[in-house]
Amino acid sequence: MKKLMLAAAALAMGLGTAQAADEVTLQLKWVTQGQFAGYYVAKDKGFYEEEGLDVTIKPGGPDIAPPQVIAGGGADVIVDWMPSALASREKGVPLVNIAQPFKKSGMMLTCLKETGIEKPEDLRGNTLGVWFFGNEYPFLSWMAHLGIPTDGSEEGVTVLKQGFNVDPLLQKQAACISTMTYNEYWQVIDAGIPEEDLIVFKYEDQGVATLEDGLYVLEGNLDYPEFVDKMARFVKASMKGWEYTREHPEEAAEIVLENDATGAQTEKHQIRMVGEINKLTEGSDGTLDPADYQRTVDTLLAGGSDPVITAEPEGAWTHAVTDRIK
């Protein structure tokens, strides 16, 4: 009996010294899809667990603004586009970029050739579908660079507030719509409009591409070494997830589908999306390139009479997290 009691005590002590995994809540910018495959892969393959993390991934949606979620305490880290994050920072939400998994922009304006649009200058006098909720900032900056008003005038463009679908193009309510290389563009193709009937303007090619899908935290949390360490482990595991996604795109797409509670995604679309997303993360180890950051800032500041941000941001990014990984 005494031996049993001692064994039980030893077991209890062993359980007591076992460290619980650090909890991390990640808020995504949009719904569960291949755009976020690296995070779902990292969780599914145990990469977060290997780093002592218990990660909860919260899908986004049309009514979910990641900056508001983190400001309200609903997440430790969020995925957001830099224009949205910097605009939020200027408005009082102290977001800081701690990592940049996406090296390139996937944003495009997709137009019907039948409208006669062949070059950016031809956009004048047309109706253009534009996403809002923070996604309008790159478009507005681009128009400012071109000197094209967005007031609906004859020399300008009429902005149609586009839902997160391609209906305005299919129904010919707009000459062009906002699309991503990995998502809406292929929805247009799948709807029956052949590629040869379309013309696309990639923001990357127009010289006004801004950084997308970075990881952001609240500035005050970076004052705590334990939080920085936790984020370093999170970024390390996440980038491992992105690497695995590039090496195993079809498996990554399957993992995304398994995590889609809505059942709205299709295997064909997700495999294709992951393939396109891999082109955007390729070459990134998660470390933000200051030159890419500055290009984004310069683009946003050059927004004409209504710039996205009005002053050069200070403290909007840090290498404190990614430096701990190297």
C-alpha positions as CSV (number, residue, x, y, z in Angstrom):
1,M,0.0,0.0,0.0
2,K,2.8,2.4,0.9
3,K,4.5,1.7,-2.4
4,L,1.2,2.5,-4.2
5,M,0.9,5.7,-2.3
6,L,4.4,6.7,-3.1
7,A,3.9,5.9,-6.8
8,A,0.7,7.9,-6.9
9,A,2.5,10.9,-5.2
10,A,5.3,10.7,-7.8
11,L,2.8,10.6,-10.6
12,A,1.0,13.6,-9.2
13,M,4.2,15.5,-8.9
14,G,5.1,14.6,-12.5
15,L,1.8,15.9,-13.7
16,G,2.2,19.0,-11.7
17,T,5.5,19.8,-13.3
18,A,4.3,19.3,-16.8
19,Q,4.0,22.6,-18.6
20,A,0.7,23.5,-20.2
21,A,0.9,24.7,-23.8
22,D,0.8,28.5,-24.3
23,E,-2.5,29.5,-25.8
24,V,-2.5,31.7,-28.9
25,T,-5.6,32.9,-30.7
26,L,-5.2,33.9,-34.4
27,Q,-7.8,35.9,-36.2
28,L,-7.9,35.5,-39.9
29,K,-8.8,38.2,-42.4
30,W,-11.3,36.1,-44.2
31,V,-13.1,32.7,-44.2
32,T,-11.4,29.4,-44.0
33,Q,-9.7,28.9,-47.4
34,G,-6.3,28.2,-49.1
35,Q,-5.3,31.8,-48.4
36,F,-4.5,30.7,-44.9
37,A,-3.3,27.2,-45.6
38,G,0.0,27.6,-43.8
39,Y,-1.7,28.1,-40.4
40,Y,-4.1,25.2,-40.8
41,V,-1.2,23.0,-41.9
42,A,0.9,24.1,-39.0
43,K,-1.9,23.1,-36.6
44,D,-2.8,19.9,-38.3
45,K,0.8,18.6,-38.7
46,G,1.6,19.4,-35.0
47,F,4.1,22.2,-35.7
48,Y,2.4,24.5,-33.1
49,E,2.4,21.7,-30.6
50,E,6.1,21.1,-31.2
51,E,6.6,24.7,-30.1
52,G,4.6,24.3,-27.0
53,L,1.6,26.2,-28.4
54,D,-2.2,25.6,-28.3
55,V,-3.4,27.7,-31.3
56,T,-7.0,28.6,-31.9
57,I,-7.7,29.8,-35.5
58,K,-10.7,32.0,-35.9
59,P,-12.1,32.4,-39.4
60,G,-13.0,35.9,-40.6
61,G,-15.9,37.1,-42.7
62,P,-17.6,40.1,-44.3
63,D,-18.6,41.4,-40.9
64,I,-15.4,40.7,-39.1
65,A,-12.6,43.4,-38.9
66,P,-9.4,41.9,-37.5
67,P,-8.2,45.2,-36.0
68,Q,-11.4,45.5,-34.1
69,V,-11.2,41.9,-32.9
70,I,-7.7,42.3,-31.5
71,A,-8.4,45.7,-30.0
72,G,-11.3,44.1,-28.2
73,G,-9.1,41.3,-26.8
74,G,-10.5,38.7,-29.1
75,A,-7.2,37.6,-30.5
76,D,-3.4,37.7,-29.8
77,V,-2.4,38.1,-33.4
78,I,-4.2,38.8,-36.6
79,V,-3.8,38.5,-40.3
80,D,-4.3,41.8,-42.1
81,W,-3.2,43.8,-45.1
82,M,-0.7,46.5,-44.4
83,P,-2.9,49.4,-45.7
84,S,-5.7,48.4,-43.4
85,A,-3.3,47.9,-40.5
86,L,-1.5,51.2,-40.9
87,A,-4.8,53.0,-41.3
88,S,-6.0,51.4,-38.1
89,R,-2.8,52.4,-36.4
90,E,-3.3,56.0,-37.4
91,K,-6.8,55.8,-36.0
92,G,-5.6,54.6,-32.6
93,V,-5.3,50.8,-32.8
94,P,-1.5,50.3,-32.2
95,L,-0.9,47.4,-34.6
96,V,2.6,46.3,-35.2
97,N,3.8,44.0,-38.0
98,I,5.8,41.1,-36.5
99,A,6.1,39.0,-39.6
100,Q,5.3,39.0,-43.3
101,P,4.6,35.6,-44.8
102,F,3.3,37.1,-48.1
103,K,6.1,38.5,-50.2
104,K,3.9,39.5,-53.2
105,S,0.5,41.0,-53.7
106,G,-2.2,39.0,-55.4
107,M,-4.6,41.9,-56.0
108,M,-5.8,42.7,-59.5
109,L,-8.5,44.7,-61.3
110,T,-10.2,42.4,-63.8
111,C,-12.0,43.9,-66.8
112,L,-14.0,42.8,-69.7
113,K,-12.2,43.4,-73.0
114,E,-15.5,44.3,-74.7
115,T,-15.5,47.6,-72.7
116,G,-12.5,48.8,-74.8
117,I,-10.2,49.1,-71.7
118,E,-6.7,48.3,-72.7
119,K,-4.6,50.4,-70.4
120,P,-5.1,52.1,-67.0
121,E,-5.9,55.5,-68.6
122,D,-8.9,53.8,-70.3
123,L,-10.5,53.3,-66.9
124,R,-11.8,56.9,-67.0
125,G,-15.5,57.1,-67.4
126,N,-16.2,53.5,-66.3
127,T,-17.7,51.9,-63.2
128,L,-15.3,49.9,-61.2
129,G,-16.1,47.3,-58.5
130,V,-14.1,47.9,-55.4
131,W,-14.0,46.1,-52.1
132,F,-14.2,48.1,-48.9
133,F,-13.7,47.2,-45.2
134,G,-10.0,48.3,-45.5
135,N,-9.5,46.6,-48.9
136,E,-10.2,49.8,-50.8
137,Y,-7.0,51.5,-49.8
138,P,-4.7,50.1,-52.5
139,F,-7.2,50.9,-55.2
140,L,-7.6,54.5,-54.0
141,S,-3.9,55.0,-53.9
142,W,-3.6,53.6,-57.4
143,M,-6.2,56.0,-58.7
144,A,-4.4,58.9,-57.0
145,H,-1.2,57.9,-58.6
146,L,-2.9,57.9,-62.0
147,G,-4.6,61.2,-61.3
148,I,-8.0,59.7,-61.9
149,P,-10.8,61.1,-59.6
150,T,-13.1,58.5,-57.9
151,D,-16.0,61.0,-57.8
152,G,-18.0,59.6,-60.7
153,S,-17.2,62.4,-63.0
154,E,-16.7,62.0,-66.7
155,E,-12.9,62.2,-66.3
156,G,-13.0,60.0,-63.3
157,V,-14.4,56.6,-62.3
158,T,-17.5,55.6,-60.6
159,V,-16.8,53.3,-57.6
160,L,-19.3,50.5,-57.1
161,K,-19.0,49.1,-53.6
162,Q,-18.4,45.5,-54.5
163,G,-19.5,42.6,-52.4
164,F,-17.1,39.7,-52.0
165,N,-18.2,38.1,-55.2
166,V,-17.9,38.7,-58.9
167,D,-21.5,39.4,-59.7
168,P,-21.0,43.0,-60.9
169,L,-18.8,41.8,-63.8
170,L,-21.0,38.9,-64.7
171,Q,-24.1,41.1,-64.7
172,K,-22.2,43.9,-66.5
173,Q,-22.9,46.4,-63.7
174,A,-19.2,47.3,-63.8
175,A,-16.5,47.3,-66.5
176,C,-13.9,46.0,-64.0
177,I,-14.0,44.4,-60.6
178,S,-11.5,43.7,-57.8
179,T,-10.1,40.2,-57.8
180,M,-7.3,38.2,-56.3
181,T,-5.0,36.0,-58.3
182,Y,-6.0,33.1,-56.1
183,N,-9.7,33.5,-55.8
184,E,-12.2,35.8,-57.5
185,Y,-10.3,35.7,-60.9
186,W,-11.0,32.0,-61.1
187,Q,-14.6,32.5,-60.1
188,V,-15.0,34.6,-63.2
189,I,-13.4,31.9,-65.3
190,D,-15.6,29.2,-63.7
191,A,-18.6,31.3,-64.4
192,G,-18.0,30.9,-68.2
193,I,-16.0,34.0,-69.2
194,P,-12.9,32.8,-71.0
195,E,-9.5,34.3,-70.1
196,E,-9.1,35.7,-73.6
197,D,-12.1,37.9,-73.0
198,L,-10.5,39.5,-70.0
199,I,-7.8,42.0,-69.3
200,V,-6.2,42.2,-65.9
201,F,-4.1,44.9,-64.2
202,K,-2.0,43.4,-61.4
203,Y,-1.1,45.9,-58.7
204,E,2.4,44.5,-58.7
205,D,2.8,45.4,-62.3
206,Q,1.4,48.9,-61.8
207,G,4.0,49.7,-59.1
208,V,1.5,50.3,-56.4
209,A,1.4,46.9,-54.8
210,T,1.0,47.0,-51.0
211,L,1.8,44.2,-48.6
212,E,-0.9,41.7,-47.8
213,D,-1.5,39.1,-45.2
214,G,1.0,40.1,-42.6
215,L,0.9,39.1,-38.9
216,Y,0.1,41.9,-36.5
217,V,-0.1,42.3,-32.7
218,L,-0.8,45.1,-30.3
219,E,2.3,47.2,-29.6
220,G,2.0,47.1,-25.8
221,N,2.3,43.3,-25.8
222,L,5.7,43.5,-27.2
223,D,7.0,45.0,-24.0
224,Y,6.7,41.6,-22.4
225,P,9.5,39.1,-23.2
226,E,7.3,36.1,-22.7
227,F,4.9,37.4,-25.3
228,V,7.7,38.0,-27.8
229,D,9.0,34.5,-27.2
230,K,5.5,33.1,-27.7
231,M,5.1,35.0,-31.0
232,A,8.5,33.8,-32.2
233,R,7.5,30.2,-31.7
234,F,4.2,30.9,-33.4
235,V,5.8,32.5,-36.4
236,K,8.4,29.8,-36.6
237,A,5.8,27.1,-36.7
238,S,3.6,29.0,-39.1
239,M,6.4,29.5,-41.6
240,K,7.1,25.8,-41.3
241,G,3.4,25.3,-42.2
242,W,3.8,27.5,-45.2
243,E,6.9,25.6,-46.3
244,Y,5.0,22.4,-46.0
245,T,2.2,23.9,-48.0
246,R,4.5,24.8,-50.9
247,E,5.9,21.2,-50.9
248,H,2.5,19.5,-50.5
249,P,-0.1,21.8,-52.1
250,E,-2.8,19.1,-52.6
251,E,-2.5,17.8,-49.0
252,A,-2.6,21.4,-47.7
253,A,-5.8,22.0,-49.7
254,E,-7.3,18.9,-48.1
255,I,-6.4,20.1,-44.6
256,V,-8.1,23.5,-45.4
257,L,-11.3,21.7,-46.5
258,E,-11.3,19.6,-43.3
259,N,-11.3,22.8,-41.3
260,D,-14.0,24.5,-43.3
261,A,-17.1,24.2,-41.1
262,T,-19.3,25.8,-43.8
263,G,-18.6,23.1,-46.4
264,A,-18.8,25.9,-49.0
265,Q,-15.4,25.3,-50.5
266,T,-14.7,22.8,-53.3
267,E,-11.6,20.7,-53.7
268,K,-10.8,22.0,-57.2
269,H,-11.0,25.6,-56.1
270,Q,-8.9,25.1,-53.0
271,I,-6.2,23.2,-54.8
272,R,-6.0,25.9,-57.3
273,M,-6.0,28.6,-54.6
274,V,-3.2,27.0,-52.7
275,G,-1.1,26.8,-55.9
276,E,-1.6,30.5,-56.5
277,I,-1.0,31.4,-52.8
278,N,2.3,29.5,-52.9
279,K,3.5,32.0,-55.6
280,L,2.9,34.8,-53.1
281,T,4.7,33.3,-50.1
282,E,7.6,31.9,-52.1
283,G,10.9,33.6,-51.0
284,S,9.6,34.7,-47.6
285,D,11.0,33.4,-44.3
286,G,8.6,35.6,-42.4
287,T,10.9,38.5,-42.0
288,L,9.5,41.8,-43.2
289,D,11.7,43.5,-45.8
290,P,12.0,47.2,-44.8
291,A,12.1,48.1,-48.5
292,D,8.7,46.4,-49.1
293,Y,7.4,48.2,-46.0
294,Q,8.6,51.6,-47.2
295,R,7.2,51.0,-50.7
296,T,3.8,50.3,-49.1
297,V,4.0,53.5,-47.0
298,D,5.0,55.7,-49.9
299,T,2.2,54.3,-52.0
300,L,-0.3,55.0,-49.2
301,L,1.0,58.5,-48.5
302,A,0.7,59.5,-52.1
303,G,-3.0,59.3,-52.0
304,G,-3.8,62.7,-53.3
305,S,-6.3,64.8,-51.4
306,D,-7.5,61.8,-49.4
307,P,-4.5,59.6,-48.6
308,V,-4.9,56.4,-46.7
309,I,-2.5,57.6,-44.0
310,T,-1.5,61.2,-43.5
311,A,1.9,60.8,-41.8
312,E,4.9,58.5,-41.9
313,P,4.2,55.8,-39.3
314,E,6.5,55.2,-36.4
315,G,7.0,51.9,-34.7
316,A,4.6,50.1,-37.1
317,W,6.9,47.1,-37.6
318,T,9.6,45.1,-35.7
319,H,12.1,42.4,-36.3
320,A,12.1,41.6,-32.6
321,V,10.0,38.4,-33.2
322,T,11.6,37.1,-36.4
323,D,15.2,37.8,-35.0
324,R,14.6,35.3,-32.3
325,I,13.9,32.6,-34.9
326,K,17.2,32.9,-36.7
